[in-house]
Structures are given as C-alpha cells and as structure tokens.
C-alpha cells in the first residue's frame, strides 16, 4: 500500500491533467444532441483502463448510452469490489451564469471548475487512479476490481438496472464502492449509509379543445391552470406534511439513536440559510432542517407551465396545464406504491370539467446500509487516516438508483464514500471540485482496498 500511496502523490499533477481531458468531453446524457459526445467519453475511459493495465475492458451497448466495464482479477480467493460511477453529466444551462466555459476545466485556487468536476467525473476518476497506483507501483491489487460506469445516471439509470438484472455472474462481488456523494462538511468527514428514493411524475390537466379568448370564454369555461394550481397548493398542509392519503403509511422514522447522532452534528442552520439568501425555512412538523433534508420524504414541484408565457400580453384561457413533481422517498416506501397513491389523489382532486393524466417518468428506491459491516468499517478507517478525523455515518437526501438495484437484484451493499461538498454546486452553474479532496479521495480509496482485503468478509 505504501508504494501505491507514494505513486499517487508523485503523479498527482498528471492525474489532474487527465481529469481535465475527460471533463472537456461534454457527455450530457439528457440531450440527444450530445449522444456522440457521451459515446466519446465512454471510449476515452476504456482506452484509459487499457493504458493503466486493467485485464478486461468492454463497451456494453444498451438501448440508450453505453456502459463501460473493466475488471482486474488478482486472485479469486480475495474479496471483490465492484466500483460504480457515471461519466454522464447534467446540461450546463444557464450558460450565462458560468464564469468560465463549463467544458474547459479552469483552476482557480485549489478548485477545478467544470461541468462534472464533482458529479461524477472527478469522484469516479479517483477510483480509476487508485487502481493505477496499485497496478503501476506494486504490480497487483489487494482486492479484485470490477468497474461498471454508466452514461445515463442523470436520466434515471434505465439501462444499468437491466444490465445488473441480466449479468449477475459477471458483476458478482462482495461489496459495491461508490464515490458520488458529499461529506457533511469540510471539518466533519462523513460516510453515507442511507439514501432517499425518487418518484418523478408529469401531470397534465386538459380542459377545452383549444386555447380560448379569455374575454369571450372566461367566467364560463374552467381554466386548467387555475385548477392545477389549486390541486398543487393542496398537496401540503399547514405543517408542511404531504396530504396524499397513505403517503406516510410505510415511512421508517429515524430511531432515537439516529436523532441523537444528528443532534450532535455541527449543522449551523443560520449559516445554511445565509448561503441560500433565505430568511426562514418550511420544514415538516417537529423535524430539524437536517432531518428533513436527509431522512424525511418530500414532494416538490419542479416545473409548472401552460397557456401563454411569452413577452407581453396574450389573453388566452389555456387548453392544458402541466406540472412536473418529484417525491423523495425514505425506507420503507416503494416507488410503485407512491405513484399509485399520487395518481389516485390527483384524480380525486381533478374537477369534473377536465381530464387528468399522469406520466411516471423515472425513480429509484430508498436504501439503508448497516454501518457495522466490514466494508463500511474499512471506509471509516481509510477516511480517518486521510482526513485526520473519524467520519460520522449520515444519511443523504439524494438518490442513486443503482444502489437499490445492486441491493435488490444481487444482495450487494454499497459503500458511499464520497468527497464532495455542498459548495461544489453540482447541477448548478460553476460546478467545481476541490483538488485537495480529489487527491485525498485517491489516497482513501487506496487505503480502503488494503483494509478491506485484510478484513473478514
């Protein structure tokens, strides 16, 4: 391990240069105009795996964007770590809010700015460089490694679930290692043991057969935008609890120990609000801000539109109104059940004057991992050695659908050892990643493999 650590330190500048090459590829998976660039990123990664000495590399074709696979089996008797990551990125919009070109990586201070710098190219590439350090410095790995890197995480991970279901033998291992999450803070390193799930839907209310003149028809024809606004306004009560019947039936609440751990975290609510330029919050009942951010279910409107939204005035009564809703779910809620309850509630609330339809776009189930398992303890030791402070185990409010897929279809738990921070502004303009954390992540992953190899698996 020591020679691998030294190798990573000696080649740190080259590692950053190679990351910049990958970041220059605009692998935006949500826009078909970038399909060739997504494919280019996949081939860049397989070429890189070949260059660092991985035994097997493969481009796996799917109905969407390709999956990159690579493996190196040192000894079948050793534990096998399946490494998951994604090489696709979010669209860079709005471009005018970027200080520099989102696809020309720019270093300012100790931060590297680019779309995908943190989510997830920067963090995923830490996993690749850790393997190179072992292979180049020591000629072998302390564990067997299998990499599965997808190009559709930002669009719902449709292909990867199908691949996991049908390729269990190829992906067989002991644990999944993922770097696609954030730490609690710079001062408080953390490892994620729980993720919220996601159910995303699009709603349409249809009224008259065309947009109408609001002077000639207003007052007699029911307005879909008005009706949809009323329905959405009624989805929360005064305590900010979701009003869909049965929504909370299966929610596993935080335990007393979990709430005590949360209470000890140095979460500065005033400072958190200051970063968002807000004066107050809207939380659910008696729960704290951090509990609501990570361990309670939510329902949010992500977009709402209908009628005329251009410049100036156009006096129409809209024919249709639309909204997109996302619901973050917690254990033991399930995506199909929540979809059913949402659709039943919307149909009950829709006026008789209109037709309601709902599209189920994509989702992922919530996940919990036992912090006491050997892999989680290996991650804790590795991160403590690199960060100089023992990490805390926390839940994360986001969703990584593949974590539930690995757990449900293969019985594999995932270690979510990420080095991001909220200040990295993922999905936003001026996304960045601290290069100190990039290098620390490589060092921690090297140490994780060594610790995990020595543990009773």
C-alpha positions as CSV (number, residue, x, y, z in Angstrom):
1,X,0.0,0.0,0.0
2,X,2.8,2.5,0.9
3,X,4.3,2.4,-2.6
4,X,0.8,2.9,-4.2
5,X,0.3,5.9,-1.9
6,X,3.7,7.3,-2.9
7,X,2.9,6.7,-6.6
8,X,-0.3,8.6,-6.3
9,X,1.4,11.6,-4.7
10,X,4.2,11.6,-7.3
11,X,1.8,11.6,-10.2
12,X,-0.8,13.9,-8.8
13,X,-0.3,16.6,-11.4
14,X,-0.7,14.2,-14.3
15,X,-3.8,12.8,-12.7
16,X,-5.3,16.3,-12.7
17,X,-4.3,16.8,-16.3
18,X,-6.0,13.5,-17.3
19,X,-9.2,14.5,-15.4
20,X,-9.2,17.8,-17.4
21,X,-9.2,15.7,-20.6
22,X,-12.2,13.8,-19.5
23,X,-14.0,17.0,-18.4
24,X,-13.6,18.6,-21.8
25,X,-15.9,15.9,-23.3
26,X,-19.5,17.3,-23.0
27,X,-21.1,14.0,-22.1
28,X,-24.6,15.4,-21.5
29,X,-26.9,12.4,-21.4
30,X,-30.2,14.3,-21.2
31,X,-29.8,15.9,-24.6
32,X,-29.7,13.7,-27.8
33,X,-27.6,16.3,-29.5
34,X,-24.7,15.2,-27.3
35,X,-25.1,11.5,-27.9
36,X,-21.8,11.2,-29.8
37,X,-20.0,13.1,-27.0
38,X,-21.4,10.6,-24.4
39,X,-20.1,7.8,-26.6
40,X,-16.7,9.6,-26.9
41,X,-16.4,9.7,-23.2
42,X,-17.1,6.0,-22.9
43,X,-14.4,5.2,-25.4
44,X,-12.0,7.6,-23.6
45,X,-12.5,5.6,-20.4
46,X,-12.0,2.2,-22.0
47,X,-8.8,3.4,-23.6
48,X,-7.7,4.7,-20.2
49,X,-8.4,1.4,-18.5
50,X,-6.3,-0.3,-21.1
51,X,-3.5,2.1,-20.6
52,X,-3.3,1.6,-16.8
53,X,-3.2,-2.2,-17.2
54,X,-6.7,-3.5,-16.5
55,X,-7.1,-7.1,-17.7
56,X,-10.5,-6.6,-19.4
57,X,-12.3,-3.6,-20.8
58,X,-15.6,-3.5,-22.6
59,X,-18.1,-1.1,-24.1
60,X,-21.6,-2.5,-23.4
61,X,-24.3,-1.3,-25.8
62,X,-27.7,-0.5,-24.4
63,X,-31.0,1.0,-25.7
64,X,-29.5,4.3,-24.5
65,X,-26.0,5.3,-23.7
66,X,-23.2,2.7,-23.4
67,X,-21.9,1.2,-20.1
68,X,-18.2,1.0,-19.6
69,X,-17.0,-2.2,-18.0
70,X,-13.5,-3.1,-16.8
71,X,-12.1,-5.7,-14.4
72,X,-8.8,-7.0,-12.9
73,X,-8.9,-10.3,-11.0
74,X,-5.8,-10.6,-8.9
75,X,-6.8,-13.7,-7.0
76,X,-10.3,-15.3,-6.9
77,X,-9.8,-16.0,-3.2
78,X,-9.5,-12.3,-2.5
79,X,-12.6,-10.1,-1.9
80,X,-14.1,-8.5,-5.0
81,X,-15.0,-4.8,-5.0
82,X,-17.5,-3.7,-7.7
83,X,-16.9,0.0,-8.4
84,X,-19.8,2.0,-9.7
85,X,-19.7,5.5,-11.1
86,X,-21.1,7.5,-14.0
87,X,-19.5,9.5,-16.8
88,X,-22.5,11.4,-18.0
89,X,-23.2,15.0,-16.7
90,X,-26.0,17.4,-16.4
91,X,-26.7,20.1,-19.0
92,X,-24.6,23.3,-18.3
93,X,-27.6,25.7,-18.6
94,X,-27.9,28.5,-17.8
95,X,-24.6,29.3,-19.6
96,X,-24.7,33.0,-18.9
97,X,-24.2,32.2,-15.2
98,X,-20.9,30.4,-15.7
99,X,-17.8,32.4,-15.0
100,X,-15.8,30.2,-17.4
101,X,-16.6,27.7,-20.1
102,X,-18.3,24.7,-18.4
103,X,-16.4,22.3,-20.7
104,X,-13.0,24.0,-20.5
105,X,-11.7,23.0,-17.0
106,X,-10.4,26.0,-15.2
107,X,-8.4,26.0,-12.0
108,X,-8.9,28.9,-9.6
109,X,-7.0,28.4,-6.4
110,X,-7.4,24.8,-5.3
111,X,-10.7,24.3,-7.1
112,X,-11.2,22.9,-10.6
113,X,-14.3,24.4,-12.3
114,X,-16.2,22.4,-15.0
115,X,-19.4,20.6,-15.5
116,X,-18.9,17.1,-14.0
117,X,-15.9,18.2,-11.9
118,X,-17.5,16.7,-8.8
119,X,-20.6,14.9,-10.2
120,X,-19.3,12.4,-11.0
121,X,-16.3,12.5,-13.3
122,X,-13.9,13.9,-10.7
123,X,-15.1,11.4,-8.0
124,X,-15.3,8.5,-10.3
125,X,-11.8,9.2,-11.7
126,X,-10.4,8.9,-8.1
127,X,-11.5,5.2,-8.3
128,X,-9.6,4.7,-11.6
129,X,-6.4,6.4,-10.4
130,X,-6.4,4.3,-7.2
131,X,-6.3,1.2,-9.3
132,X,-3.5,2.6,-11.5
133,X,-1.4,3.4,-8.4
134,X,-1.6,-0.2,-7.2
135,X,-1.0,-1.7,-10.7
136,X,1.9,0.6,-11.6
137,X,3.6,0.7,-8.2
138,X,3.0,-2.8,-6.9
139,X,2.0,-4.8,-10.0
140,X,-1.1,-6.2,-8.3
141,X,-4.2,-5.2,-6.3
142,X,-5.1,-6.3,-2.8
143,X,-8.6,-7.0,-4.0
144,X,-10.3,-7.9,-7.3
145,X,-11.9,-4.9,-9.0
146,X,-14.8,-4.7,-11.4
147,X,-15.8,-1.3,-12.7
148,X,-19.3,-0.6,-14.1
149,X,-19.6,3.0,-15.2
150,X,-22.8,4.2,-16.8
151,X,-23.7,7.0,-19.1
152,X,-27.4,7.5,-18.0
153,X,-27.3,8.3,-14.3
154,X,-28.6,11.8,-14.9
155,X,-31.5,10.5,-16.9
156,X,-32.7,7.8,-14.5
157,X,-30.3,4.8,-14.9
158,X,-32.7,2.8,-17.0
159,X,-30.1,0.6,-18.8
160,X,-27.9,-0.1,-15.8
161,X,-30.8,-1.8,-13.9
162,X,-31.5,-4.1,-16.8
163,X,-27.8,-4.9,-17.1
164,X,-27.5,-5.7,-13.4
165,X,-30.5,-8.0,-13.6
166,X,-29.2,-10.0,-16.5
167,X,-25.4,-10.0,-15.7
168,X,-25.3,-11.1,-12.1
169,X,-22.5,-13.6,-12.6
170,X,-20.2,-11.0,-14.3
171,X,-20.9,-8.4,-11.6
172,X,-20.7,-10.9,-8.7
173,X,-18.7,-9.5,-5.8
174,X,-18.6,-8.8,-2.1
175,X,-19.5,-5.1,-2.0
176,X,-20.0,-2.0,-4.2
177,X,-17.9,1.0,-3.7
178,X,-19.2,4.4,-4.9
179,X,-17.8,7.9,-4.8
180,X,-20.8,10.1,-5.8
181,X,-21.9,11.7,-2.6
182,X,-20.9,14.7,-0.4
183,X,-19.3,14.8,3.0
184,X,-21.2,16.6,5.8
185,X,-18.7,19.4,5.8
186,X,-15.0,20.2,5.2
187,X,-14.5,19.9,9.0
188,X,-16.7,16.9,9.5
189,X,-16.0,14.0,7.1
190,X,-18.8,11.5,6.7
191,X,-19.8,8.3,5.0
192,X,-23.4,7.9,3.7
193,X,-25.4,4.9,5.0
194,X,-28.8,5.9,3.7
195,X,-30.2,7.4,0.5
196,X,-33.7,8.7,-0.3
197,X,-35.5,7.3,-3.2
198,X,-37.2,9.2,-6.0
199,X,-40.5,9.1,-7.8
200,X,-40.8,11.6,-10.7
201,X,-44.1,12.3,-12.5
202,X,-45.5,14.7,-15.1
203,X,-49.1,15.8,-14.7
204,X,-51.4,17.2,-17.4
205,X,-54.9,18.7,-17.0
206,X,-56.9,19.0,-20.2
207,X,-59.8,21.3,-20.5
208,X,-61.3,22.9,-23.7
209,X,-60.1,21.6,-27.1
210,X,-58.1,24.7,-27.8
211,X,-56.8,27.9,-26.1
212,X,-59.7,30.3,-25.8
213,X,-60.1,34.1,-25.8
214,X,-60.3,34.9,-22.1
215,X,-62.8,37.7,-22.7
216,X,-65.2,35.6,-24.7
217,X,-65.0,32.4,-22.6
218,X,-63.6,33.4,-19.2
219,X,-66.2,33.0,-16.4
220,X,-67.9,30.0,-18.0
221,X,-65.1,27.7,-19.0
222,X,-63.0,26.2,-16.2
223,X,-59.3,27.2,-16.5
224,X,-56.8,24.2,-16.3
225,X,-54.0,26.5,-15.0
226,X,-56.3,27.7,-12.2
227,X,-57.4,24.1,-11.4
228,X,-53.9,22.7,-11.4
229,X,-52.7,25.5,-9.1
230,X,-55.4,24.6,-6.6
231,X,-54.5,20.9,-6.7
232,X,-50.8,21.6,-6.2
233,X,-51.5,24.1,-3.4
234,X,-53.4,21.4,-1.6
235,X,-50.6,18.8,-1.6
236,X,-49.2,20.1,1.7
237,X,-51.0,21.0,4.9
238,X,-50.1,23.8,7.3
239,X,-47.4,21.7,9.0
240,X,-45.9,21.0,5.5
241,X,-46.9,17.4,5.6
242,X,-47.9,15.8,2.4
243,X,-51.7,15.3,2.1
244,X,-51.8,12.3,-0.2
245,X,-53.8,9.6,1.7
246,X,-51.5,6.8,2.9
247,X,-48.3,8.7,1.8
248,X,-46.7,8.1,5.3
249,X,-48.0,4.6,5.9
250,X,-44.7,2.8,5.3
251,X,-42.2,5.5,6.4
252,X,-39.5,4.2,8.7
253,X,-38.8,7.1,11.1
254,X,-35.4,8.0,12.5
255,X,-34.5,6.0,15.6
256,X,-33.8,7.7,18.8
257,X,-30.0,6.9,18.4
258,X,-30.1,8.4,14.9
259,X,-31.8,11.6,16.1
260,X,-29.2,11.9,18.9
261,X,-26.4,11.5,16.3
262,X,-28.0,14.1,14.1
263,X,-28.3,16.5,17.1
264,X,-24.6,16.3,17.8
265,X,-23.7,17.3,14.2
266,X,-22.4,20.8,13.9
267,X,-25.2,21.9,11.5
268,X,-25.4,25.7,11.6
269,X,-29.0,26.4,10.5
270,X,-28.5,30.2,10.2
271,X,-25.3,29.8,8.2
272,X,-27.1,27.3,5.9
273,X,-29.9,29.7,5.3
274,X,-27.4,32.5,4.6
275,X,-25.8,30.5,1.8
276,X,-29.2,30.4,0.1
277,X,-30.2,34.0,0.9
278,X,-33.3,32.9,2.6
279,X,-34.7,34.2,5.9
280,X,-36.7,31.2,7.0
281,X,-37.5,27.6,6.2
282,X,-40.5,25.4,5.7
283,X,-40.0,22.1,7.5
284,X,-42.2,19.2,8.4
285,X,-43.6,19.4,11.9
286,X,-41.1,18.8,14.7
287,X,-38.2,17.7,12.5
288,X,-35.0,19.7,12.2
289,X,-33.7,21.1,8.9
290,X,-31.0,18.4,8.5
291,X,-33.5,15.6,9.4
292,X,-35.9,17.0,6.7
293,X,-33.0,17.3,4.2
294,X,-31.9,13.7,4.5
295,X,-34.4,11.4,6.3
296,X,-37.9,12.6,5.7
297,X,-40.0,12.2,2.5
298,X,-40.8,15.2,0.3
299,X,-42.9,16.4,-2.6
300,X,-41.8,19.3,-4.7
301,X,-43.0,20.9,-7.9
302,X,-40.0,21.0,-10.3
303,X,-41.8,22.9,-13.1
304,X,-45.3,24.2,-13.9
305,X,-46.5,25.7,-17.2
306,X,-49.5,26.3,-19.5
307,X,-51.1,29.0,-21.7
308,X,-49.1,31.9,-22.8
309,X,-45.7,32.6,-21.2
310,X,-44.0,34.8,-23.8
311,X,-43.2,38.5,-23.8
312,X,-46.2,40.9,-23.5
313,X,-49.8,40.0,-23.1
314,X,-51.9,37.4,-24.9
315,X,-55.4,37.0,-23.3
316,X,-55.9,33.3,-23.5
317,X,-57.7,30.7,-21.4
318,X,-55.4,27.7,-21.7
319,X,-56.5,24.4,-23.1
320,X,-53.9,22.5,-20.9
321,X,-51.8,22.9,-17.8
322,X,-48.8,20.8,-16.9
323,X,-46.5,20.2,-13.9
324,X,-43.6,18.1,-13.0
325,X,-43.4,16.6,-9.5
326,X,-40.6,14.8,-7.7
327,X,-41.1,12.9,-4.4
328,X,-38.1,11.9,-2.4
329,X,-38.9,8.7,-0.5
330,X,-37.4,7.1,2.6
331,X,-37.3,3.5,3.8
332,X,-39.7,1.5,3.6
333,X,-41.6,3.5,1.0
334,X,-41.7,2.0,-2.5
335,X,-41.9,3.8,-5.9
336,X,-44.8,1.9,-7.4
337,X,-46.9,2.3,-4.3
338,X,-46.3,6.1,-4.1
339,X,-47.0,6.5,-7.8
340,X,-50.4,4.7,-7.3
341,X,-51.3,6.9,-4.3
342,X,-50.3,10.1,-6.0
343,X,-52.3,9.3,-9.1
344,X,-55.4,8.3,-7.1
345,X,-55.2,11.5,-5.1
346,X,-54.8,13.7,-8.2
347,X,-57.8,12.0,-10.0
348,X,-59.9,12.5,-6.9
349,X,-59.0,16.2,-6.8
350,X,-59.3,17.0,-10.5
351,X,-62.5,18.8,-11.5
352,X,-65.2,17.0,-13.5
353,X,-64.7,19.6,-16.2
354,X,-61.3,18.3,-17.1
355,X,-59.3,15.2,-17.9
356,X,-56.2,14.4,-15.8
357,X,-53.3,12.2,-17.0
358,X,-50.0,11.3,-15.2
359,X,-46.8,10.0,-16.7
360,X,-44.4,8.0,-14.5
361,X,-41.0,9.3,-15.6
362,X,-38.3,7.6,-13.5
363,X,-37.5,6.7,-10.0
364,X,-35.3,4.7,-7.6
365,X,-36.0,3.1,-4.2
366,X,-34.6,4.3,-0.9
367,X,-31.7,2.4,0.7
368,X,-30.1,1.8,4.1
369,X,-26.8,0.1,4.7
370,X,-25.6,-1.3,8.1
371,X,-22.6,0.9,9.2
372,X,-21.1,-2.1,11.1
373,X,-20.4,-4.3,8.1
374,X,-16.7,-4.8,7.2
375,X,-16.7,-2.7,4.1
376,X,-18.2,0.3,6.0
377,X,-15.7,0.0,8.7
378,X,-12.9,-0.3,6.2
379,X,-14.1,3.0,4.7
380,X,-14.3,4.6,8.1
381,X,-10.6,3.7,8.8
382,X,-9.5,4.8,5.4
383,X,-11.2,8.2,5.6
384,X,-10.0,8.8,9.2
385,X,-6.4,8.1,8.1
386,X,-6.6,10.6,5.2
387,X,-8.8,13.3,6.8
388,X,-7.2,13.1,10.3
389,X,-10.7,12.7,11.9
390,X,-13.0,9.8,12.2
391,X,-16.0,10.2,9.9
392,X,-19.6,10.2,11.0
393,X,-22.3,8.0,9.4
394,X,-25.1,10.1,7.9
395,X,-28.0,9.8,5.5
396,X,-28.1,11.7,2.3
397,X,-31.1,13.4,0.8
398,X,-30.3,12.5,-2.8
399,X,-31.0,9.4,-4.9
400,X,-28.6,7.0,-6.7
401,X,-31.0,4.4,-8.2
402,X,-28.3,1.8,-8.9
403,X,-27.6,1.4,-5.1
404,X,-31.1,-0.1,-4.7
405,X,-30.6,-2.2,-7.8
406,X,-27.4,-3.8,-6.5
407,X,-29.1,-4.4,-3.2
408,X,-32.4,-5.8,-4.5
409,X,-31.1,-7.8,-7.5
410,X,-27.7,-9.0,-6.3
411,X,-27.8,-8.7,-2.5
412,X,-24.8,-6.3,-2.5
413,X,-24.5,-3.4,-0.1
414,X,-22.8,-0.2,-1.3
415,X,-20.2,1.9,0.5
416,X,-20.9,5.5,-0.4
417,X,-17.5,7.1,0.3
418,X,-17.8,10.5,-1.4
419,X,-15.6,13.6,-1.1
420,X,-17.9,16.2,-2.5
421,X,-19.2,19.2,-0.6
422,X,-22.4,21.2,-1.0
423,X,-20.3,24.1,-2.0
424,X,-19.2,22.2,-5.1
425,X,-22.5,23.3,-6.7
426,X,-23.3,20.1,-8.6
427,X,-26.1,20.5,-11.2
428,X,-25.6,24.3,-10.9
429,X,-23.5,26.9,-12.8
430,X,-19.8,27.0,-11.7
431,X,-19.7,23.4,-10.5
432,X,-16.3,22.7,-9.0
433,X,-14.2,20.1,-7.1
434,X,-11.5,20.8,-4.6
435,X,-8.3,19.3,-5.9
436,X,-7.2,18.6,-2.3
437,X,-10.2,16.4,-1.9
438,X,-9.6,14.8,-5.3
439,X,-6.1,13.7,-4.1
440,X,-7.4,12.7,-0.7
441,X,-10.1,10.6,-2.3
442,X,-7.5,8.6,-4.3
443,X,-5.4,8.1,-1.1
444,X,-8.5,7.0,0.8
445,X,-9.6,4.5,-1.9
446,X,-6.1,3.0,-1.9
447,X,-6.3,2.6,1.9
448,X,-9.9,1.2,1.6
449,X,-8.8,-1.6,-0.7
450,X,-6.0,-2.5,1.7
451,X,-8.1,-2.5,4.8
452,X,-11.0,-4.4,3.1
453,X,-8.6,-7.1,1.9
454,X,-7.5,-7.7,5.5
455,X,-11.0,-7.9,7.0
456,X,-13.1,-11.0,7.4
457,X,-15.5,-10.7,4.5
